[in-house]
Amino acid sequence: MPHPTTTDCLLFPDLFGKPLTTRFDVPNASSDGGAVLLKAADRRLGLIVRLAAALDDAREAGKVRHGLEDLLGQRIYGLALGYDDANDAARLADDPMHKLLLGRDPVNGDALASQPTLSRFENGVPRGELLRMSEALLETVLERHRRRRRKIRRITVDLDVTDDPTHGAQQLSFFNGFYHTWCYLPLLAFLTFDRENEQYLCAAALRPGNAPTQRGALPILKRILERLQELFPKARILVRLDGGFAEPELFTFLDEVGVDYVVGFAKNDVLERLAALDTIAVRERSLASGHTEHVYTELCYRAARWDRDRRIILKAEVVQLEGREMRDNPRFVVTNLPGSPRRIYRRLYCQRGEIENRIKELFDVALDRTSCSRFRANQLRVLLAAAAYVLLQELRLAARGTAWARAQVATLRLELLKIGAQLVGSVRRLVLRLPAAFPFRDGWSRIALQGGARPG
């Protein structure tokens, strides 16, 4: 029996009261009509232009059909819209909305780059240019928020690592016993301004699957803190990290540059002895109550390779779970901040868990689509995914005061960007025709106005 094929006309004879015919015959139409909001977001950021400026185009000028800015834009907009791979390029090359995003005539403009062209581009960016792109991403984010916020009192810097499973012969993919898979380990950095709910991505670096947590963290942190202190000289800076980053050089550096920090620290025999009396007291409370109990206190401690004594916040905890034996669960955090141990642990350190939600969103823009065989090509893909996410965070900023101000990436895409639309062009203007029955038209229009549009 032959396989069914896609045709321009399909008939559903008995689904409804009358036969239903479907036709793929609407000219100059796209399913990504809301993507003009992404173009407006990039106009405010200037992100794609900055990323392109970080690259050198060594191609012969007479043979170039697609500029670097176009290649970057095609991939970044595609990722933001849910098209994970360069393979999607063949299907989108003549999409009028995607052509419009790159400044081409949506009706008569040239087709976009093909998959082979995009693949050659991804595999041709050298290490030095990748570093310059990373710097461009950081500068774009910092400049945007310096313009946006006139007065900033505190900036919180969070770094974290996630696993990116691999499924092929990618360079520097290794089996990781902690994650029980072959993988890469991207390192991600986020910024929080004062008490805002959003953590803004500012750096993303791909690392081998066997990299220890702290590898590459100090150089990234140095670059971020240097620029923050230059651009926001009056703001206090808090660095918030989990225990995997706690190496002696990190603490020495943080003390030298004069920033605040709360950094998790792994337990050891010395710390457990220092915490013993508090642990005994909590255990007695837990036995009396029959529930998990904890207390917050502090210790003075100096590790063998530290250059000084440092303050340790102790969370002495005894955990009771139904059907299991009671167990001790002490937690330690190194800090140079004054204040009560409870406040530092609960209101400062524990809040770092919020970036897990941001990291999950990054997988919605294909952070894990690192399927190229070359490691540098996969690093470029991570930067492209990061850039797409920065655009979507800018879209979320434009949605302040609406139902989408805290919406996840998948919701932003589904409800604001994936809109069936028809583009109609004339000599004087373009008209983007959207459905009259679009359920979110009022919210979409408000976000467009806040993003730079004007009433027509």
N, C-alpha and C positions, 0 to 999 in steps of 0.2 A: 504493500500500500504506500503510495507516494506521500512524502511529508507535505503538510500545508505550507503555502508560501504567503508572504505579505503582498497584498494587492492594494490598489487605490480605492477599491469599492468592496464593501462587505455587507451581507444581508443577514439580518436576524428575523426570520419569518414569523416566529411564534412567541416572542418574549412579551409583547404588549398587544393591545387591542388591534393595532395595525402593524403591518410589516415595517421594520426599521432598517433603513439603509445608511451606512456610514461611508463617508468619502473623505479622502485626504486630498482636498483640492482648494483649501483656502490659501491664496497666494501671499507671500511675504509675511508669514505668520511664524510665531515662536511660542514655545511653552515657558519661556523665561522672561516674560514681559516686565516683571518687577525688578529685573537686574539693573535698571537705570539707577536704582538706589545705591548699588555698589559703585557705579561710576561716580556718583555724587560723593560717596564716602572717600573714594580715592582722590578726587579733586581736592577735598579738604586736607587730606593727609599728604598728598604728593609722594606716595609710597612707591608706586611702580616706576616713576621717573627716577627716583633716587636709586632704586635697585638697578635699573638699567645703566645709570651713570657709573656704577661700580664695576661694570664689565667693559672689556676691550673687545671690539669687533674686528677680528683678524681676517674676515672674509673679503673676497674681492668685491669692491663696491658695485661694479657693473653687473654682478651676478646675484646681488642680494635682493630678494623679493619681500622678505619679512624682517623688519628691524628688530633689534634686541628688545626694545620696549614692547613691540607687538607680541613677540614670543613669550615674554614674561607675563604680559597682560592676558594672553590667551589661556595660559596655564593657571594663573592665579584666579581669574574670574571663573574659570571652569571648576576649580576646586571649591570655591565658595558656593557654586551652584550645584555641587554634588557630582560632578564628573571627575572621577578619581584619577584617571589615567590618560596618557597621551593617546591611547587607542581610541578615545572618544573623539579625537580631532577629526577623523574621517567623517563622523556622523554630524559634526557641528560646523564643518568648514563653510557651509553656505547658509547657516542659520542667521537670519537678518539681525536678530538682537545681539548676537555675539559679534557680528561685524560692526554693528553700531558702537558697541563698547570700545572697540579699538579705533574708532574714528573713521571707519570706512562707510561708504554709502551702503545702506542696508539692502538696497534692491539691486543696484548695478555694480557695487564694489567688488573687488577681487575676493576670491575665496581665502579663508584663513590657512595657516600653515598645516601641512599634512603630518601624520604621525611620524614618518621617517625624519622630517625636518626637525620636529620637536625632540625626537630621540637623539639626533646628532647634537642638538644644542645642549641637552641635559648631560651628555657625556663629554662635552668639550669645555666645560668651565673649570679652570685650574684652581688650585688651593688658594692662591693669593687673592683671586677675585671672589671666592667664597667668603673669605675673611672680610673683604670690603663690603660684600652684601650684608653680612651679619652686622657690621658697624652701621651701615645705612639703615637697617631695620631698627636698631637701637636709637639712632639719632632721630628717626622719624617719629617714633613713639614719644621720646622725651620732648621734642619740640612741640608736638601736638598738645601735650598736657601742660606744658609751660604757657602756651597761648590760652588754653582753656581755663586754667586755674590761676587767678591773680595772686592768691595767698595760700601757701601750703605749709602746714606746721609739721607734719610727719609723713615720711615716705617709708613704706615697709617693702623690703626686698625678700622674696621667697624663691628658693631654688629647690627643684625636685627632679627625680629621675623616674622614668617609666620604662616599661618593656615594650619592645616592638618586635613581635615574633617574625622570623624569616622562614621562607619555605623554598629555598633554592641554593644556588652556589654563590651567594653574594660575598664579596670581599669583607673580611673582618667580622663575619657572622660566627658566633661561637655558642656552644651550649652553656647555659647559665643554670647552675644547680638550684639557685634560689627560686627562679621562675619556672624551672623544669622544662625549658624549651631552648631551641636555637633562636637567637635574637640579636638585635641591637639594643642599646640603652640610651635613648635620647635624654639630654639634660636641658631643662627648661627653666627660664627665669621670668618672674612676674613682679609687677609693681602695684602697690596699693597706695592711694593718695588719701591721707587723713582717714576718715571712717567710711569711705565709699564702699559699696558692696562689691564692686568689680575689681578683679585682679587683672592688670593689663599685661599681656605677653610682650616681652621686650627682647628675648634672646632664645635661640633654639640651636642646639649643637648635637649632631649625631655622634655616637661613640660605639666602639666595638662591644660585642656582647659579653666580653669578660672584663670590662673596665670596672675597677672599684668605684664606689659612689663618688669619692672626692676627686677623681681624675678630671681635669679640665675645669673644675669649679672655681678654683682660685683665680686663674686668668680672667674668666668671665666676670667674676665678682669684682675684681680690680677695675676692669674697664667700666662696669656699671657704676660703681661707687665714685670713681673719678669724675665721670660726667655728671652724676647727680650733685656732687658737691660744687661743681662749677656752675651748673645751671640753676640750682636751688640752694644757694649758700645759707639761707636762713632756716631751712627745714632740718629737723632732726631725722636721722636715718636709722631705721631698725632693720637688722639682718636676722632672718628667722629660718633656721635650718634643722633638719632632723639629724640623728646621731651619726649617720653614715658620713657626714661631712666634717666631723669633729677631729681634725688633725691639728697638731701643735702650730704649724705654720699659719693656719687659718686664724687662730686666736691672736697670735702675735700681730698679724696684719690688721685685724679688726681693731685691736688696741692702738696700733700706730696711727690709723687714720681717724680715730676718734668717733666711731659710730657705736650705737647701742646694738646689743645682740642677745638673742635667746637661742641656744643651740642644744639639741638633744645630745646626751652622752651615754654610752653603753655602760652597764653596771660592771663592776669588777670586785675582787675580794676586799680591797681596801674600802671602797664605798659601801659595800654591804655591811662591813664591820661598823663603819661610822653610822650607818642607818639602823643598826640592830635594835637599839632601845626604842626608837620610834616604831619599828616594825612589830616589836613585842607588844607595845601598847595598843596598836591598831588591831593586832590579832585578838587580844582580849576583848576589845570592843566588838569585833566581828563575831566572836563566839557568843557574846551576850545577846547581840541583836539577831543573829542568824542571817545577816545580810552582808554584802560587800561593804567594807568601810575603808576610809582613807583619811590621811592627815597631811597637811603641807607644812614643811619646815625647811631649814637651810643648813648647809654645811660649808666649811672652809676646806678646800682641797687643792693639792698641787700634784699633777701627774709627773712622771719621771722626766718627760721631755718638755714640760712647760717652763716658761721663764719666770713665772710668778704664781702666787696663790690666787685662786679664783673662787667666786661665789657659786655654789651649787644649790639649786632648788631641788628638794627631795619631795616627791609624792610617794609617801609610804602607804601602800595599798595591800589589802588582803581580799582576795576575790572568792566569793562563794557562788557557785552555780549548782542548780538542782541536779542531783545525781552524780556530782563530781566532788573530789576532795578539795578542801579549802587550800588555797595556795597564796604565797607571798608574790607580790608583783610591784617591786619598787621601781620608780622611774626617776631619772636624773636629767636636769637641764642646767647648762652653764650659762651664766648671764653676768653682765656688768651693770645691770639696772638696780636702783633702789626699789623699795616697795615691798608689800607683803608677798610671801611665797605663793599664796593661793591666787592672788591677782595675776602675778607674772605667769604662773603655769596655765591657769584656766583662761584668762582674758587675752593673753598675748601668745603664748606658745601653742596652745591647743587650736587657736584660730587658723593656724597654717593648714589645717586639714581642708579648708575651703578650696584650696587650689586643685584638689583632686577633681572637683567638678569642672574646672577649666581644662584640665588635662583630658578628661573624658570627651569634652567638646572637640578637642584637637583631632581626635580620631574621626569625627564627623567631617573633617576637611582632609582626610587621608594622610594624617601624619605617619601612618603605618604602611603606606603604599611605597615601601622602599624595596622594590623588586628588580632594580637595575643590578647588573653584575658588579659594577664598579662602585666603590665606597663613596667617591667624590660625587658621583651622579646622585646617589641616594642622599648625601648631605644637601645637595641642591634641592631635592624634592622636599626635604624637611623644611628648608627655608621657604619654599613656595607655599607649603601648607601653613607655615607660621604667618606668612604675608596674607594669605586668604583669611586666616582667623583674625588678624589685626583689622582687616576691612570689615569683617562681621562685627567686631567689637565697636568699631566706629559707627556702624549702622545701629547698634544697640544704644549708643550714646544719642544718636539722632532720635531714637524712640523714647527718650525720657518723657515721663508724664503720660505714657500710653501703656497698654497691656503688654507690650513687647519690650519694655525697659529691662526686664530680667528674663526674657525668654531664652531658651536654649537655642543653639545653632540650628538644630533640626526644625524647630518651630519657626524661627525666622525664615528659613529657606522655604518651608512648606506654605506659610501663610502670607509672606510678603514678596517672595521672589518668583515662585513657581506659579505664574499667572499666564494663561493663554492670551496672546495679544497679536494684533495685526499692525504692521507698519505701513503707513501710507505716505508717500513722498510727493512733493511738488517742487517747483523751481525755488520757492521761497522758504519752505519749512517742511518738517517731518511731523507726522501725527502718530502717536502711539495709541491705538484703539484697544481699550481694555473692556472686559465684560461689564455690562450695566448691573448684572446680578452678583458681581464680586462681593463676597460677604464682609470683607475687611476694607472696603473702599474708603471709609471715613478715616480710619486709623492710618491707612497707607498714605492718604493725602496729607494728613497732619505730619507724618514722618518726612514726607517729601518736602514740605514747607520748612520744617526745622532743619532739613539737610541742604537747603539752598535754593529750592524751587520758589517761584512766585506765582500768585494767582493769574490765570490766563485771561 
